[in-house]
Amino acid sequence: MNKIKVATVWLDGCSGCHMSLLDIDERILELAKHIEIVYSPIVDAKKLPEAGVDLGIIEGAIANEEDKHKAEMMRAKCKFLIALGDCAVTGNVPSMRNPFGIPAIFKRAYHENATVQQQDPKIGVPALLETTTPVHEVVKVDLYVPGCPPPADAIFFVLSELIAGRVPDPSKVTRFGA
């Protein structure tokens, strides 16, 4: 039996959705019979395969150029793409910066709140986008799984349904802010 190849990525957010995935606990062994995680921050596989990824899972909002690139890369290489969690689905907490603008954010974070070396970060930091957006504003999303984070039971349900060849209805098991 061929395993479903799964890739996950963590964009701008808290990693709570990946923690919920791990909270599946021993049920992850049942999923492991059917899936192979080929790329993820929670496994050693750190290079997304060029092709053949069946399922992509994006956690987090798109706040900078690197997030945008990762979302586009996932969409290009994954047959089915899930926006996992409220940040990926709506922008949630990361998008709270949107009304203020980048100059005001940098001033507050790196000048007013810094006691030494007050400066805007420029080296090794991806350029912020003007606004933080949900994933679907940058790439096509096939399934939205809300929750902050979605409960482990909801993630297990969604993955089990997809493994069985069915497109799940996440509203049966989770909701925004759940």
C-alpha positions as CSV (number, residue, x, y, z in Angstrom):
1,M,0.0,0.0,0.0
2,N,1.4,3.4,-1.0
3,K,1.4,5.9,1.8
4,I,0.0,9.4,1.5
5,K,2.9,11.9,1.4
6,V,2.3,14.8,3.7
7,A,4.1,18.1,4.1
8,T,3.5,20.7,6.8
9,V,4.8,24.2,7.2
10,W,4.6,26.8,10.0
11,L,4.3,30.4,8.9
12,D,3.5,33.4,11.1
13,G,1.8,32.0,14.2
14,C,2.6,30.3,17.5
15,S,3.1,26.6,16.4
16,G,0.0,25.6,18.4
17,C,-1.5,23.8,15.4
18,H,1.6,21.6,15.1
19,M,1.4,21.0,18.8
20,S,-2.2,19.9,18.4
21,L,-1.1,17.5,15.7
22,L,1.4,16.0,18.1
23,D,-1.4,15.8,20.7
24,I,-3.0,13.1,18.7
25,D,-0.7,11.0,21.0
26,E,-0.8,7.2,20.3
27,R,-3.3,7.7,17.5
28,I,-0.4,9.0,15.4
29,L,0.8,5.4,15.2
30,E,-2.4,4.6,13.3
31,L,-1.9,7.5,11.0
32,A,1.7,6.5,10.4
33,K,0.5,3.3,8.8
34,H,-1.1,5.4,6.1
35,I,1.0,8.6,5.8
36,E,4.6,9.6,5.4
37,I,5.6,13.1,6.5
38,V,8.1,14.2,3.8
39,Y,8.6,17.8,5.0
40,S,7.8,19.5,8.3
41,P,9.3,21.5,11.2
42,I,8.5,18.5,13.5
43,V,10.6,15.9,11.6
44,D,14.1,15.7,10.2
45,A,12.9,16.1,6.5
46,K,13.6,19.7,5.9
47,K,13.5,19.8,2.0
48,L,10.2,19.8,0.3
49,P,10.2,17.1,-2.5
50,E,9.9,18.6,-6.0
51,A,6.8,16.5,-6.7
52,G,4.5,13.8,-5.4
53,V,3.3,15.5,-2.2
54,D,-0.4,14.4,-1.7
55,L,-1.3,16.6,1.2
56,G,0.0,20.0,2.3
57,I,-0.8,21.5,5.7
58,I,-0.1,25.2,6.3
59,E,-0.2,26.7,9.8
60,G,0.0,30.4,10.3
61,A,-0.7,33.6,8.5
62,I,1.4,35.2,5.7
63,A,3.3,38.1,7.2
64,N,6.5,38.3,5.2
65,E,8.2,37.5,1.9
66,E,9.4,34.1,3.3
67,D,5.9,33.1,4.4
68,K,4.6,34.0,0.9
69,H,7.3,32.0,-0.8
70,K,6.6,29.0,1.4
71,A,2.9,29.1,0.8
72,E,3.4,29.4,-3.0
73,M,5.9,26.5,-2.8
74,M,3.5,24.3,-0.9
75,R,0.6,25.1,-3.3
76,A,2.8,24.3,-6.3
77,K,4.0,21.0,-4.9
78,C,1.0,19.7,-3.0
79,K,-2.1,18.1,-4.7
80,F,-4.4,19.1,-1.8
81,L,-3.8,22.0,0.6
82,I,-5.2,22.6,4.1
83,A,-5.2,25.9,5.9
84,L,-4.9,24.7,9.5
85,G,-5.9,27.0,12.4
86,D,-7.4,30.4,12.7
87,C,-4.2,32.2,11.7
88,A,-4.0,30.3,8.4
89,V,-7.8,30.6,7.8
90,T,-8.4,34.3,8.9
91,G,-5.0,35.9,9.7
92,N,-6.1,35.9,13.4
93,V,-3.6,37.4,15.9
94,P,-0.7,38.0,13.5
95,S,-3.0,40.3,11.4
96,M,-3.6,42.5,14.4
97,R,-0.6,44.6,13.3
98,N,-2.4,45.5,10.0
99,P,-4.0,48.8,11.1
100,F,-0.7,50.3,12.4
101,G,1.6,49.9,9.5
102,I,5.2,48.7,9.4
103,P,7.0,51.9,10.5
104,A,4.8,52.2,13.6
105,I,5.4,48.5,14.5
106,F,9.1,48.8,14.1
107,K,9.2,52.0,16.1
108,R,7.3,50.4,19.0
109,A,9.1,47.1,19.0
110,Y,12.7,48.1,18.2
111,H,13.0,51.6,19.5
112,E,10.5,52.4,22.2
113,N,10.7,48.9,23.9
114,A,14.5,48.5,23.4
115,T,16.9,49.7,26.0
116,V,20.1,49.0,23.9
117,Q,20.9,48.8,20.2
118,Q,17.7,50.5,19.1
119,Q,17.5,49.7,15.4
120,D,15.3,48.2,12.7
121,P,16.2,44.6,12.0
122,K,17.5,44.3,8.4
123,I,20.0,41.4,8.3
124,G,18.7,37.8,8.2
125,V,15.1,38.9,8.7
126,P,12.6,38.4,5.8
127,A,10.9,41.7,4.7
128,L,7.5,42.2,6.2
129,L,4.6,42.5,3.8
130,E,2.4,45.6,4.2
131,T,-0.4,43.5,5.7
132,T,-0.6,40.0,7.2
133,T,-3.1,37.9,5.3
134,P,-4.8,34.5,5.6
135,V,-3.3,31.8,3.3
136,H,-6.2,31.9,0.8
137,E,-5.4,35.4,-0.2
138,V,-2.1,34.2,-1.6
139,V,-2.8,30.6,-2.8
140,K,-5.8,28.4,-3.5
141,V,-6.8,26.4,-0.4
142,D,-8.7,23.2,-0.7
143,L,-9.9,22.8,3.0
144,Y,-10.1,25.1,5.9
145,V,-9.8,23.7,9.5
146,P,-10.5,26.5,12.0
147,G,-9.5,26.5,15.7
148,C,-7.0,28.2,17.8
149,P,-5.6,25.7,17.7
150,P,-7.9,23.0,16.2
151,P,-8.3,20.3,18.8
152,A,-6.2,17.1,18.3
153,D,-9.5,15.1,17.8
154,A,-10.4,17.5,14.9
155,I,-7.0,17.1,13.2
156,F,-7.2,13.3,13.6
157,F,-10.7,13.3,12.2
158,V,-9.7,15.4,9.2
159,L,-6.6,13.3,8.4
160,S,-8.6,10.0,8.9
161,E,-11.3,11.1,6.5
162,L,-8.7,12.2,3.9
163,I,-6.9,8.8,4.3
164,A,-10.2,7.1,3.7
165,G,-10.7,9.1,0.5
166,R,-13.4,11.4,1.8
167,V,-13.3,15.2,2.1
168,P,-14.2,16.0,5.7
169,D,-16.5,18.6,7.1
170,P,-14.3,20.2,9.8
171,S,-17.3,22.2,11.2
172,K,-18.5,18.9,12.7
173,V,-15.5,18.8,15.0
174,T,-14.1,22.3,15.5
175,R,-14.9,26.0,15.2
176,F,-13.1,29.3,15.2
177,G,-11.3,29.9,18.5
178,A,-12.0,26.3,19.6
